[in-house]
Amino acid sequence: MPLPRVRTTLRLLFMAAMAWALLEVPSPAPSRGSPAEAAGLRIARDAESLEEGFGSFTARQVMVLRNKQGQESRRQLRVRVLEVPGEGDKSLFVFDDPPDVEGTALLIHANKEDSDDQWLYLPALKRVKRISSSNRSGSFMGSEFAYEDLTPQAVEKFTYRYLRDEPCGPSTCTVTERFPVDRKSGYSRQVVWRDKEELRVWKVEYYDRKDAHLKTLTLDDYRRYLERYWRAGEMTMENHLTGKSTVLTWTDYRFGTDLDERDFTRTGLRRAR
């Protein structure tokens, strides 16, 4: 047998033997996680537990879109949220003004572990459009908020890592990373600042799939309701790639409303008021 053919045959036999050896090697056992991962998860769970039990609420919202040159456009919305224990909150956003978007409505059925269900009603087309998982990184109504930014950030949707404590205004904040479990998320990771006293979020940095710093969300003007639930009065999302920003101002919070699941159905989107 010629020497090159012998070498080829020996190489194939060696590769086959290695393949069989690998098949017999047991898979490594899952690791327990580092202390930093355990600490990050604990902070997220503690923060979520402080939000439980609110039942339902309504609020009003002003959305200000600002372009790179500082020009602004303004929209007015109403928001309804229903807590569904063990499943995930249901949310409804309805645009009231300006007239070209009046009646537009976004319905969100959050899920603890699976992808959230989202539907957008467009009155000009008189149809309900389902927002697919692959499109949730897209802009919500031209704002710097993506569809996935509007859903409750359930603990199960991320893995976590504690980074450090650092000064945060008059308080001290814990700084943690969270990594989306959903591979269709528009983000590779998010860095979150929470004050240690009340676990309120003050800032979130969003990194895109290439790990570039895409956006920063800052929250301000917190107020406490029902002696327990903190809500930010202002949220500002700044896009570092486009220079655009969106400011959401929240007012007129009302808890303990008479909302029920019939107010959050896909068929009811067309008549949302």
C-alpha angles and dihedrals in degrees: 000000000000114000097243090054091050091052091050092050092049091049092052092048091050092050091049092050091050091050092054091047092053091051090059095049109099119236113260116259116254112266120242094234131251125280088253090056092047091049093049092050092048092053091050092049093047091051092049092050090057089059097052123107102031092123100200142335143184128210143168124240137195115203117201117191114200124188128209092271092053097253113147140208123187134212133182125215143174121221130203124184129186122191114224107189115225094009115054139273123283117221135187126193116191124186117221102172149071100035095238091066099029111134095019107138137186120203121195127190104189120209125202096225110000125068114286119252115237132180129183122203114208110193094194089062094032092224141110116237122201114223106225122218091249091056100049092097088064124104118276107232094330094306128126089248114096121215090252090055090064097058123089109269097235116197091237092060094070147039116224146214129187113226110176149304119258141165113282111185107295090343140059118250132205111225116210138169123225124193120204114241091205109088089206092063115119090227134073092197145339129218114214131198116202127173112242095227101059103004091237117162113242102168140009125189115203122207121197126228090277089053093248116145099255107168143359125211118201124188129201147161096050118192130186123233129194086005089283119050118081119205127183115234093204135033123183122192115193122192109212094194099052102026090232125129140188126208121200116196116194124203142157098038112188120184129194095036123166094252119140136175092276087071091061106054128126092232090053093057093088092060098037109143 
